[in-house]
Amino acid sequence: MNRIKRNIVLIFSVGLFSLSLNAQTLVQAKALFEEGKYSEALPAFEKYVKRNPSNAQLNYYVGTCLFETNHRENAESYLKKSADRGFTDACLYLGRLAADKYLYDDGVGLYDEFLEGRKKKKLPTTDYDAEYEHVKLGSRMLKGTEQVQFIDSVVVDKNVFLQSYTISQESGVISTYAGYFNQPDKDGGTLYQTELGNKIWFGKRVGNEPMQLYTSDRLEGKWSEAQQLSGLDNHGDMNYPYVLADGVTLYYAAKGKDSLGGYDIFVTRFNPDTNQYLKPENLGMPFNSPANDYMYVIDEYNNLGWFATDRNQPEGKVCIYTFIPNKSRLTFDYENTPKSVVVAAARLSKISSTQKDKDAVREAKQRLALEINRPHSVEKKVDFTFIINDLITYHSLGDFHSSKAKNLFKTLQQMKYEYSRISCNLREMRSEYAKGGTDRKVNLKNPILEMETRLEKMELDIDKQETAVRNEELKIK
């Protein structure tokens, strides 16, 4: 009898110890969760949620751990069960899952629930403001998804991705900055050179500052001092420039608050009246995504386009898409088109589904094939482009027949260089004026006016010098 009592006491004690151990395990799991050690916390939470499958908080813990350990496809059911039982913290992760699937309108609503829940608990929400704005940006972008016909895609190594751009010689040259100037590649900056080889745009990092865009002109066989592009206000890296034949339209990629992912593609145009670029516009979907999208190129000669993205790609790989540029932007009728169709187009789920005009696609593929097989002449570098008359254009000092005209042209180049330098200073002063206080504006007003007057006179002098060069050369011609 005493043995039976002892066994009962022993079993009871073991049970109490087991319950105590389980309780400690849950406490420890919560501690691990708070430390961000989700994979370590997950087994305990899964064990407890099996015992209590309706518990909102336990479902939240399991769903969050699955999400954070890249098992997102399994997280949603737990998070939904938690949110359905009024646990609004789960709405944050449900909003993220919705954004992953391009269901941005649903995502906005879920973020609203999450933020409202925090406000009711008198908890701060500012840490989530940027994320919330990105989801709202995604919603706006999805509604404006462009209908684009894609003709090809290829996955390549990122470090050689530019080799997959088969653009015509008439469209200029794209290169790495390091490769162009034969330097070590520290930052991955790219460079675009015009067809004539007399102007370049490129991405470059100075010190520890974000990468910015610069331009330089070729004068007397040398590149002028690089000038940072003005008007492209962005707090993140900017790179991958490409300029259309008009010399005005600039495409580039940037990180920052106006980007949905890492790099987004933007377009802007140069305003010669202000010597600044206009406010850049996000190119939207399908060209941009929550991943990195960049190096948007339009070959106007062949009416073909390319861009690169690392969406759905492993580390070190990118996908290069080739498409037919639209003459004008054509978007989906969002309200009257099945959402699945718009989402598929925005995500580039299947390029064959974008090919609505089979004849146009076939002809574009033919143009691409012809360009790939087209003999390319050796690239001809030019020092400058100077028009003598309707029939004669010079590209180097050796083209001049008159020594006097050549010397006049050298003076003209110095005048243009000085004009470019002063224009750059004026842009900086105008920018400082716009950002400055009252006293600073008073101090800058007269120097800006004086510099503007000086530049106006320089423009007249440059025009006169150009005429003198032409007249002197034509005396011999």
GUVEX-98765 format. One record per residue (C-alpha): residue in three letters; x, y, z. Coordinates in steps of 0.05 Angstrom, whole numbers. Layout:
<rs>
   rest        x        y        z
    ALA        X        Y        Z
...
</rs>
This chain:
<rs>
   rest        x        y        z
    MET        0        0        0
    ASN       56       48       18
    ARG       91       31      -48
    ILE       27       50      -86
    LYS       24      116      -49
    ARG       97      130      -64
    ASN       86      116     -138
    ILE       26      162     -140
    VAL       66      217     -107
    LEU      123      206     -156
    ILE       77      209     -216
    PHE       43      271     -189
    SER      110      304     -177
    VAL      135      288     -247
    GLY       70      317     -276
    LEU       79      381     -237
    PHE      152      385     -259
    SER      130      374     -332
    LEU       78      429     -327
    SER      130      475     -297
    LEU      179      458     -353
    ASN      126      472     -406
    ALA      109      539     -374
    GLN      182      558     -374
    THR      188      537     -447
    LEU      132      584     -468
    VAL      164      641     -429
    GLN      231      625     -461
    ALA      199      622     -530
    LYS      168      691     -520
    ALA      236      718     -498
    LEU      269      688     -560
    PHE      213      719     -603
    GLU      226      788     -574
    GLU      300      779     -589
    GLY      284      763     -662
    LYS      306      691     -656
    TYR      245      665     -693
    SER      272      598     -716
    GLU      290      580     -644
    ALA      222      603     -617
    LEU      180      569     -670
    PRO      180      496     -645
    ALA      152      515     -577
    PHE       98      560     -606
    GLU       77      505     -655
    LYS       71      456     -597
    TYR       27      503     -557
    VAL      -17      524     -615
    LYS      -34      450     -628
    ARG      -61      447     -557
    ASN      -99      512     -564
    PRO     -112      524     -638
    SER     -161      582     -626
    ASN     -113      624     -586
    ALA     -102      689     -625
    GLN      -35      706     -594
    LEU       -6      637     -605
    ASN      -28      638     -678
    TYR        5      706     -685
    TYR       70      680     -657
    VAL       71      619     -703
    GLY       51      660     -765
    THR      103      713     -750
    CYS      159      662     -739
    LEU      141      627     -804
    PHE      141      694     -841
    GLU      207      716     -813
    THR      240      649     -829
    ASN      219      652     -902
    HIS      162      603     -897
    ARG      112      655     -918
    GLU       66      607     -955
    ASN       52      572     -888
    ALA       45      636     -847
    GLU      -19      664     -875
    SER      -69      615     -845
    TYR      -42      626     -774
    LEU      -41      702     -783
    LYS     -112      703     -811
    LYS     -137      663     -752
    SER     -104      711     -705
    ALA     -131      773     -740
    ASP     -201      743     -744
    ARG     -200      739     -668
    GLY     -183      813     -661
    PHE     -108      809     -653
    THR      -90      869     -698
    ASP      -15      859     -694
    ALA      -25      802     -743
    CYS      -51      852     -794
    LEU       20      879     -804
    TYR       45      813     -830
    LEU      -19      800     -869
    GLY       -8      868     -902
    ARG       63      848     -920
    LEU       38      783     -950
    ALA      -14      820     -990
    ALA       40      867    -1017
    ASP       83      807    -1036
    LYS       25      783    -1080
    TYR       14      853    -1109
    LEU      -53      857    -1073
    TYR      -37      928    -1052
    ASP     -107      952    -1039
    ASP     -117      895     -990
    GLY      -50      911     -960
    VAL      -69      984     -948
    GLY     -132      962     -911
    LEU      -92      913     -868
    TYR      -40      966     -850
    ASP      -97     1013     -831
    GLU     -123      960     -782
    PHE      -54      948     -753
    LEU      -39     1022     -744
    GLU     -108     1035     -714
    GLY      -96      979     -665
    ARG      -31     1010     -642
    LYS      -64     1078     -634
    LYS     -118     1048     -590
    LYS      -63     1018     -546
    LYS      -28     1086     -546
    LEU       33     1056     -580
    PRO       76     1095     -630
    THR       66     1084     -704
    THR      121     1126     -736
    ASP      167     1065     -745
    TYR      117     1038     -796
    ASP      103     1103     -834
    ALA      154     1090     -890
    GLU      130     1018     -899
    TYR       58     1041     -902
    GLU       74     1094     -954
    HIS      109     1042     -997
    VAL       47      999     -997
    LYS        5     1058    -1017
    LEU       55     1074    -1072
    GLY       48     1002    -1096
    SER      -27     1010    -1098
    ARG      -21     1073    -1141
    MET       30     1041    -1187
    LEU      -11      978    -1197
    LYS      -71     1020    -1220
    GLY      -26     1053    -1272
    THR        6      989    -1299
    GLU       28      999    -1371
    GLN       11      949    -1426
    VAL       78      930    -1456
    GLN       95      874    -1504
    PHE      157      835    -1483
    ILE      193      794    -1536
    ASP      249      761    -1497
    SER      281      750    -1429
    VAL      347      720    -1407
    VAL      378      707    -1339
    VAL      452      726    -1334
    ASP      506      740    -1283
    LYS      498      810    -1256
    ASN      572      827    -1264
    VAL      567      820    -1340
    PHE      494      839    -1351
    LEU      509      897    -1398
    GLN      534      848    -1450
    SER      462      826    -1460
    TYR      441      895    -1486
    THR      445      890    -1562
    ILE      435      964    -1578
    SER      452      996    -1644
    GLN      513     1040    -1654
    GLU      464     1097    -1670
    SER      439     1092    -1598
    GLY      507     1104    -1566
    VAL      547     1061    -1518
    ILE      532     1034    -1448
    SER      589     1010    -1405
    THR      614     1005    -1334
    TYR      647     1069    -1310
    ALA      708     1029    -1289
    GLY      713      993    -1355
    TYR      707     1057    -1395
    PHE      763     1092    -1358
    ASN      803     1028    -1344
    GLN      798     1034    -1269
    PRO      784      985    -1212
    ASP      709      976    -1203
    LYS      693      997    -1131
    ASP      620     1020    -1136
    GLY      589      987    -1198
    GLY      574     1054    -1232
    THR      551     1051    -1304
    LEU      563     1101    -1361
    TYR      526     1122    -1424
    GLN      563     1155    -1483
    THR      529     1189    -1541
    GLU      537     1161    -1611
    LEU      587     1216    -1628
    GLY      627     1202    -1565
    ASN      628     1274    -1544
    LYS      587     1270    -1480
    ILE      578     1220    -1424
    TRP      532     1211    -1364
    PHE      551     1164    -1308
    GLY      539     1142    -1236
    LYS      595     1155    -1186
    ARG      603     1154    -1111
    VAL      644     1208    -1076
    GLY      670     1186    -1008
    ASN      615     1154     -966
    GLU      559     1195     -998
    PRO      504     1162    -1039
    MET      521     1149    -1112
    GLN      501     1208    -1156
    LEU      495     1223    -1230
    TYR      546     1265    -1267
    THR      560     1288    -1338
    SER      622     1309    -1376
    ASP      638     1336    -1445
    ARG      697     1319    -1489
    LEU      737     1382    -1505
    GLU      804     1382    -1542
    GLY      810     1307    -1534
    LYS      799     1310    -1458
    TRP      739     1301    -1414
    SER      717     1364    -1377
    GLU      709     1365    -1302
    ALA      649     1323    -1283
    GLN      586     1362    -1265
    GLN      533     1333    -1219
    LEU      464     1333    -1250
    SER      419     1384    -1217
    GLY      346     1376    -1199
    LEU      347     1301    -1183
    ASP      330     1307    -1109
    ASN      338     1238    -1080
    HIS      367     1214    -1014
    GLY      390     1147    -1040
    ASP      438     1120    -1093
    MET      428     1139    -1166
    ASN      459     1101    -1223
    TYR      447     1068    -1292
    PRO      436     1131    -1335
    TYR      413     1128    -1407
    VAL      396     1188    -1452
    LEU      353     1189    -1514
    ALA      377     1219    -1580
    ASP      344     1286    -1562
    GLY      397     1296    -1509
    VAL      343     1317    -1462
    THR      306     1255    -1439
    LEU      343     1218    -1384
    TYR      326     1149    -1355
    TYR      361     1126    -1292
    ALA      351     1083    -1230
    ALA      349     1107    -1158
    LYS      336     1084    -1088
    GLY      296     1126    -1039
    LYS      228     1145    -1014
    ASP      198     1148    -1084
    SER      222     1077    -1101
    LEU      178     1016    -1089
    GLY      237      969    -1082
    GLY      311      979    -1080
    TYR      327     1011    -1146
    ASP      268     1038    -1186
    ILE      271     1066    -1257
    PHE      256     1140    -1266
    VAL      250     1187    -1325
    THR      263     1262    -1328
    ARG      278     1316    -1379
    PHE      329     1372    -1380
    ASN      303     1443    -1377
    PRO      353     1489    -1413
    ASP      319     1551    -1385
    THR      337     1532    -1314
    ASN      397     1486    -1329
    GLN      363     1434    -1286
    TYR      325     1370    -1295
    LEU      251     1369    -1284
    LYS      219     1330    -1227
    PRO      232     1257    -1242
    GLU      174     1209    -1253
    ASN      173     1137    -1229
    LEU      165     1094    -1291
    GLY      116     1049    -1255
    MET       97      977    -1268
    PRO      115      930    -1300
    PHE      184      961    -1302
    ASN      188      972    -1227
    SER      176      922    -1171
    PRO      193      911    -1097
    ALA      260      884    -1122
    ASN      316      921    -1158
    ASP      300      946    -1228
    TYR      349      987    -1270
    MET      386     1002    -1335
    TYR      326     1021    -1377
    VAL      349     1031    -1449
    ILE      310     1051    -1511
    ASP      342     1037    -1579
    GLU      304     1088    -1621
    TYR      338     1064    -1685
    ASN      309      993    -1678
    ASN      249     1010    -1634
    LEU      270      961    -1580
    GLY      278      968    -1505
    TRP      313      933    -1448
    PHE      314      934    -1373
    ALA      345      892    -1318
    THR      314      864    -1254
    ASP      333      817    -1198
    ARG      261      800    -1181
    ASN      253      725    -1171
    GLN      327      714    -1182
    PRO      381      682    -1138
    GLU      438      724    -1111
    GLY      485      748    -1166
    LYS      435      737    -1223
    VAL      391      786    -1261
    CYS      339      778    -1315
    ILE      344      822    -1377
    TYR      277      835    -1411
    THR      271      859    -1483
    PHE      207      896    -1502
    ILE      173      939    -1555
    PRO      170     1012    -1530
    ASN      102     1045    -1535
    LYS       97     1110    -1573
    SER       52     1136    -1517
    ARG       37     1105    -1449
    LEU      -21     1055    -1453
    THR      -47     1031    -1385
    PHE      -97      979    -1365
    ASP     -169      999    -1350
    TYR     -160      979    -1277
    GLU     -233      983    -1256
    ASN     -257      940    -1314
    THR     -200      890    -1321
    PRO     -196      827    -1277
    LYS     -146      842    -1222
    SER     -110      777    -1236
    VAL      -95      801    -1307
    VAL      -67      867    -1283
    VAL      -26      834    -1228
    ALA        2      783    -1277
    ALA       23      839    -1324
    ALA       53      880    -1268
    ARG       93      821    -1242
    LEU      114      798    -1312
    SER       89      729    -1295
    LYS       90      705    -1367
    ILE      116      746    -1425
    SER       77      707    -1477
    SER       13      735    -1447
    THR       37      806    -1462
    GLN       45      791    -1536
    LYS      -23      816    -1562
    ASP        1      839    -1631
    LYS       35      778    -1661
    ASP       58      815    -1723
    ALA       91      870    -1682
    VAL      126      817    -1638
    ARG      151      779    -1699
    GLU      178      842    -1731
    ALA      212      863    -1666
    LYS      245      795    -1660
    GLN      270      803    -1732
    ARG      299      871    -1717
    LEU      333      843    -1655
    ALA      362      785    -1695
    LEU      387      832    -1750
    GLU      421      877    -1698
    ILE      454      817    -1665
    ASN      482      795    -1733
    ARG      497      866    -1758
    PRO      571      880    -1771
    HIS      594      934    -1723
    SER      649      981    -1744
    VAL      704      999    -1696
    GLU      679     1052    -1649
    LYS      701     1121    -1672
    LYS      717     1169    -1617
    VAL      706     1243    -1632
    ASP      733     1303    -1595
    PHE      675     1348    -1610
    THR      620     1364    -1661
    PHE      624     1431    -1696
    ILE      581     1448    -1756
    ILE      615     1491    -1809
    ASN      556     1492    -1856
    ASP      499     1447    -1879
    LEU      548     1400    -1914
    ILE      610     1402    -1869
    THR      618     1380    -1796
    TYR      684     1375    -1759
    HIS      701     1327    -1703
    SER      774     1340    -1689
    LEU      825     1397    -1695
    GLY      858     1360    -1752
    ASP      795     1373    -1794
    PHE      811     1448    -1798
    HIS      847     1473    -1860
    SER      857     1544    -1834
    SER      907     1552    -1778
    LYS      873     1617    -1758
    ALA      805     1583    -1755
    LYS      837     1528    -1713
    ASN      864     1578    -1663
    LEU      797     1615    -1661
    PHE      764     1548    -1647
    LYS      812     1534    -1589
    THR      792     1600    -1559
    LEU      719     1581    -1570
    GLN      729     1517    -1531
    GLN      759     1555    -1473
    MET      700     1603    -1475
    LYS      650     1545    -1473
    TYR      688     1512    -1417
    GLU      687     1576    -1376
    TYR      613     1584    -1392
    SER      600     1512    -1367
    ARG      639     1525    -1303
    ILE      602     1590    -1287
    SER      535     1557    -1304
    CYS      550     1502    -1254
    ASN      567     1555    -1201
    LEU      502     1591    -1216
    ARG      462     1526    -1208
    GLU      493     1515    -1140
    MET      479     1587    -1119
    ARG      406     1581    -1142
    SER      399     1516    -1103
    GLU      429     1548    -1041
    TYR      383     1608    -1051
    ALA      321     1563    -1054
    LYS      340     1527     -990
    GLY      367     1588     -952
    GLY      335     1633     -901
    THR      319     1707     -911
    ASP      389     1733     -894
    ARG      422     1682     -940
    LYS      375     1700     -997
    VAL      391     1774     -989
    ASN      466     1758     -992
    LEU      458     1714    -1054
    LYS      410     1758    -1094
    ASN      460     1806    -1125
    PRO      515     1754    -1140
    ILE      463     1711    -1176
    LEU      438     1771    -1217
    GLU      510     1790    -1234
    MET      526     1719    -1255
    GLU      464     1715    -1298
    THR      483     1780    -1333
    ARG      554     1754    -1344
    LEU      528     1689    -1374
    GLU      482     1727    -1422
    LYS      541     1767    -1447
    MET      582     1703    -1453
    GLU      528     1671    -1496
    LEU      532     1730    -1545
    ASP      608     1726    -1546
    ILE      605     1651    -1560
    ASP      557     1661    -1617
    LYS      604     1714    -1647
    GLN      664     1669    -1638
    GLU      629     1610    -1673
    THR      612     1655    -1732
    ALA      684     1679    -1735
    VAL      710     1607    -1736
    ARG      663     1588    -1793
    ASN      678     1649    -1834
    GLU      753     1640    -1828
    GLU      750     1567    -1846
    LEU      705     1579    -1906
    LYS      755     1628    -1935
    ILE      799     1569    -1950
    LYS      744     1517    -1964
</rs>
